[in-house]
Amino acid sequence: MNANSLHIWMNIPSFHQNDLFNELSKYFGEFEVIYAHEHDENRKLQGWNSQIIQNYPSKIIRKDLNLLKLIGYLFSKRKSVHIVNGIWAEPAFFFVIILLNIFGASFLIYSEAPLTIKKRTFIKKTFLKFLIKPLSKLLIIRAKGFLAVSVLGVDYFQSLGVQPRKIYRFGYFRNIKLNTYKNQIPQRINLIFIGQLIELKGI
């Protein structure tokens, strides 16, 4: 394993993560971000395709890496450390995790919890429950660690059989007892940033 080489596999380019990637690129001799696809129309309307200062190399699957090139790319980077965004949400990344296992590469999984309210057909639900999930449990056994977004991400990884010691929780949440918090500064106005307004957040 080459700890000086890091490759991050993300779903789409995001200005929210651009500063993070710019900083990470300073600490690794080799650093690259590979995206599953470009912005869809909804993201473009939200301004996600606005110009950003990107000081790191990146690629987009299908645009820069077809199937054969992707296999060759992963084989050539098998000594690198890989961080993969999600497990089965992006079919291309599910294939990437399979290849990382085959090539014996070191990788971590970074993910939020799946959308439980997402509507799926009976066939898709059956396919996910009896094939994708069991296969995923086998594929992630070799992962060096799991980067869980919030407590929901932790619960999600544990539901797949991941040991708590391999899970690192970050972002969005702090553990504060409600009564203690209320008694601190009663005059204070609390602002809660929830990001995108979606049903999963109870909006």
Kinemage of the C-alpha trace (Angstrom):
@kinemage 1
@onewidth
@group {chain A} dominant
@subgroup {mainchain}
@vectorlist {calphas} color= white
{ca met a 1} P 0.000 0.000 0.000
{ca asn a 2} L 1.238 3.468 -0.929
{ca ala a 3} L 0.002 5.828 1.808
{ca asn a 4} L 1.187 8.806 -0.257
{ca ser a 5} L -1.331 8.061 -3.007
{ca leu a 6} L -5.053 8.725 -2.553
{ca his a 7} L -7.902 8.277 -5.028
{ca ile a 8} L -11.432 9.358 -4.117
{ca trp a 9} L -14.490 8.042 -5.964
{ca met a 10} L -17.427 10.478 -5.752
{ca asn a 11} L -20.842 10.574 -7.416
{ca ile a 12} L -20.732 14.080 -8.977
{ca pro a 13} L -18.487 17.171 -8.840
{ca ser a 14} L -19.496 19.402 -5.923
{ca phe a 15} L -18.407 22.878 -4.938
{ca his a 16} L -19.261 21.831 -1.359
{ca gln a 17} L -16.302 19.423 -1.368
{ca asn a 18} L -13.951 21.354 -3.624
{ca asp a 19} L -12.055 23.140 -0.835
{ca leu a 20} L -11.591 19.829 0.986
{ca phe a 21} L -10.137 18.177 -2.110
{ca asn a 22} L -7.880 21.154 -2.799
{ca glu a 23} L -6.459 20.823 0.717
{ca leu a 24} L -6.096 17.041 0.544
{ca ser a 25} L -4.147 17.346 -2.704
{ca lys a 26} L -1.413 19.206 -0.795
{ca tyr a 27} L -0.730 16.246 1.478
{ca phe a 28} L -0.415 13.442 -1.073
{ca gly a 29} L 2.176 12.898 -3.767
{ca glu a 30} L -0.575 11.462 -5.959
{ca phe a 31} L -4.179 12.589 -5.546
{ca glu a 32} L -7.133 12.275 -7.902
{ca val a 33} L -10.933 12.365 -7.742
{ca ile a 34} L -12.968 10.115 -10.036
{ca tyr a 35} L -16.647 10.988 -10.532
{ca ala a 36} L -19.429 8.580 -11.493
{ca his a 37} L -21.059 11.122 -13.808
{ca glu a 38} L -21.527 14.799 -14.551
{ca his a 39} L -24.259 17.049 -13.130
{ca asp a 40} L -27.868 16.295 -13.972
{ca glu a 41} L -30.274 19.094 -14.900
{ca asn a 42} L -31.550 19.449 -11.330
{ca arg a 43} L -28.041 20.092 -9.982
{ca lys a 44} L -27.311 22.534 -12.794
{ca leu a 45} L -30.401 24.528 -11.834
{ca gln a 46} L -29.024 24.675 -8.288
{ca gly a 47} L -25.748 26.098 -9.594
{ca trp a 48} L -23.582 23.044 -8.986
{ca asn a 49} L -21.898 23.401 -12.368
{ca ser a 50} L -20.629 26.909 -11.594
{ca gln a 51} L -16.926 27.511 -12.114
{ca ile a 52} L -14.735 26.372 -9.225
{ca ile a 53} L -10.993 26.597 -8.705
{ca gln a 54} L -9.847 22.987 -8.869
{ca asn a 55} L -6.198 22.368 -8.027
{ca tyr a 56} L -6.345 18.598 -8.373
{ca pro a 57} L -6.775 16.177 -11.290
{ca ser a 58} L -10.113 14.470 -11.832
{ca lys a 59} L -11.812 12.054 -14.196
{ca ile a 60} L -15.407 11.180 -15.052
{ca ile a 61} L -16.436 7.575 -15.689
{ca arg a 62} L -17.702 6.936 -19.230
{ca lys a 63} L -16.356 10.302 -20.359
{ca asp a 64} L -12.706 9.667 -19.451
{ca leu a 65} L -12.831 6.017 -18.413
{ca asn a 66} L -14.769 3.377 -20.337
{ca leu a 67} L -15.087 -0.166 -18.971
{ca leu a 68} L -11.711 -1.422 -20.217
{ca lys a 69} L -9.911 1.770 -19.217
{ca leu a 70} L -11.504 1.601 -15.771
{ca ile a 71} L -10.179 -1.921 -15.212
{ca gly a 72} L -6.712 -0.894 -16.365
{ca tyr a 73} L -6.824 2.268 -14.281
{ca leu a 74} L -7.716 0.396 -11.090
{ca phe a 75} L -5.052 -2.225 -11.729
{ca ser a 76} L -2.413 0.487 -12.168
{ca lys a 77} L -3.594 2.184 -8.946
{ca arg a 78} L -3.924 -0.995 -6.884
{ca lys a 79} L -1.164 0.157 -4.488
{ca ser a 80} L -2.997 3.407 -3.790
{ca val a 81} L -5.529 4.052 -1.027
{ca his a 82} L -9.086 4.430 -2.369
{ca ile a 83} L -12.127 6.068 -0.755
{ca val a 84} L -15.383 5.030 -2.429
{ca asn a 85} L -18.598 7.022 -2.017
{ca gly a 86} L -21.369 4.501 -1.342
{ca ile a 87} L -21.678 0.804 -2.138
{ca trp a 88} L -24.536 0.095 -4.545
{ca ala a 89} L -26.117 3.537 -5.118
{ca glu a 90} L -23.779 4.068 -8.071
{ca pro a 91} L -23.586 0.875 -10.179
{ca ala a 92} L -20.153 1.925 -11.452
{ca phe a 93} L -18.827 2.128 -7.886
{ca phe a 94} L -20.257 -1.292 -7.041
{ca phe a 95} L -18.112 -2.569 -9.914
{ca val a 96} L -15.156 -0.534 -8.618
{ca ile a 97} L -15.425 -2.194 -5.189
{ca ile a 98} L -15.482 -5.618 -6.848
{ca leu a 99} L -12.285 -4.753 -8.744
{ca leu a 100} L -10.609 -3.322 -5.639
{ca asn a 101} L -11.226 -6.667 -3.939
{ca ile a 102} L -9.903 -8.634 -6.914
{ca phe a 103} L -6.747 -6.498 -7.125
{ca gly a 104} L -6.168 -6.580 -3.359
{ca ala a 105} L -6.246 -2.784 -3.052
{ca ser a 106} L -6.708 -0.856 0.194
{ca phe a 107} L -10.012 0.987 0.331
{ca leu a 108} L -12.478 2.721 2.630
{ca ile a 109} L -16.216 3.263 2.188
{ca tyr a 110} L -17.704 6.733 2.695
{ca ser a 111} L -21.480 6.921 2.834
{ca glu a 112} L -24.673 8.362 4.208
{ca ala a 113} L -27.599 6.096 5.027
{ca pro a 114} L -29.702 5.051 1.990
{ca leu a 115} L -32.975 6.856 1.325
{ca thr a 116} L -35.543 4.692 3.093
{ca ile a 117} L -38.403 6.604 1.459
{ca lys a 118} L -37.171 5.949 -2.062
{ca lys a 119} L -39.848 4.162 -4.073
{ca arg a 120} L -38.766 0.898 -5.692
{ca thr a 121} L -40.639 -1.760 -7.614
{ca phe a 122} L -41.146 -5.197 -6.076
{ca ile a 123} L -38.530 -6.634 -8.440
{ca lys a 124} L -35.947 -4.012 -7.438
{ca lys a 125} L -36.664 -4.532 -3.728
{ca thr a 126} L -36.260 -8.294 -4.114
{ca phe a 127} L -33.059 -7.884 -6.151
{ca leu a 128} L -31.628 -5.519 -3.542
{ca lys a 129} L -32.589 -7.671 -0.548
{ca phe a 130} L -31.560 -11.102 -1.791
{ca leu a 131} L -28.608 -10.332 -4.073
{ca ile a 132} L -27.090 -6.857 -3.763
{ca lys a 133} L -27.108 -6.569 0.040
{ca pro a 134} L -25.695 -10.063 0.738
{ca leu a 135} L -23.029 -9.538 -1.933
{ca ser a 136} L -22.221 -6.103 -0.502
{ca lys a 137} L -21.609 -7.611 2.937
{ca leu a 138} L -18.975 -9.869 1.395
{ca leu a 139} L -17.384 -7.120 -0.697
{ca ile a 140} L -16.864 -4.708 2.205
{ca ile a 141} L -15.196 -7.219 4.537
{ca arg a 142} L -11.767 -6.155 3.246
{ca ala a 143} L -12.437 -2.429 3.674
{ca lys a 144} L -9.917 -0.747 5.976
{ca gly a 145} L -12.540 1.554 7.438
{ca phe a 146} L -15.945 3.176 7.051
{ca leu a 147} L -16.586 6.922 7.025
{ca ala a 148} L -20.161 7.326 8.215
{ca val a 149} L -22.059 10.571 7.712
{ca ser a 150} L -24.006 11.043 10.983
{ca val a 151} L -25.493 8.454 13.321
{ca leu a 152} L -27.738 7.240 10.499
{ca gly a 153} L -24.623 6.301 8.541
{ca val a 154} L -23.311 4.405 11.564
{ca asp a 155} L -26.568 2.446 11.869
{ca tyr a 156} L -26.454 1.687 8.152
{ca phe a 157} L -22.933 0.245 8.284
{ca gln a 158} L -23.705 -1.773 11.410
{ca ser a 159} L -26.763 -3.235 9.671
{ca leu a 160} L -24.317 -4.598 7.088
{ca gly a 161} L -22.312 -6.313 9.819
{ca val a 162} L -19.501 -3.755 10.165
{ca gln a 163} L -17.775 -3.717 13.567
{ca pro a 164} L -18.124 -0.366 15.433
{ca arg a 165} L -14.328 -0.062 15.808
{ca lys a 166} L -14.003 0.241 12.012
{ca ile a 167} L -16.541 3.075 11.734
{ca tyr a 168} L -15.575 6.741 11.950
{ca arg a 169} L -18.560 9.046 12.338
{ca phe a 170} L -18.285 12.662 11.220
{ca gly a 171} L -20.339 15.652 10.179
{ca tyr a 172} L -23.660 17.203 11.050
{ca phe a 173} L -24.246 15.924 14.583
{ca arg a 174} L -23.044 16.458 18.140
{ca asn a 175} L -24.194 14.672 21.266
{ca ile a 176} L -25.745 17.291 23.566
{ca lys a 177} L -28.199 16.530 26.354
{ca leu a 178} L -31.335 18.545 25.764
{ca asn a 179} L -31.754 19.796 29.354
{ca thr a 180} L -28.114 20.870 29.623
{ca tyr a 181} L -28.340 22.696 26.313
{ca lys a 182} L -31.517 24.571 27.318
{ca asn a 183} L -29.967 25.831 30.544
{ca gln a 184} L -26.863 27.339 28.951
{ca ile a 185} L -27.996 30.669 27.442
{ca pro a 186} L -31.799 31.094 27.482
{ca gln a 187} L -31.657 34.345 25.467
{ca arg a 188} L -29.775 32.794 22.578
{ca ile a 189} L -31.450 32.280 19.212
{ca asn a 190} L -30.580 28.892 17.745
{ca leu a 191} L -30.200 28.509 13.995
{ca ile a 192} L -30.339 24.996 12.589
{ca phe a 193} L -28.882 24.435 9.131
{ca ile a 194} L -30.471 21.429 7.478
{ca gly a 195} L -29.150 21.764 3.938
{ca gln a 196} L -31.381 20.512 1.145
{ca leu a 197} L -35.104 20.401 1.956
{ca ile a 198} L -36.068 16.758 1.511
{ca glu a 199} L -38.675 14.455 3.032
{ca leu a 200} L -36.057 12.240 4.720
{ca lys a 201} L -35.218 15.142 7.069
{ca gly a 202} L -38.843 15.474 8.140
{ca ile a 203} L -39.469 18.679 6.214
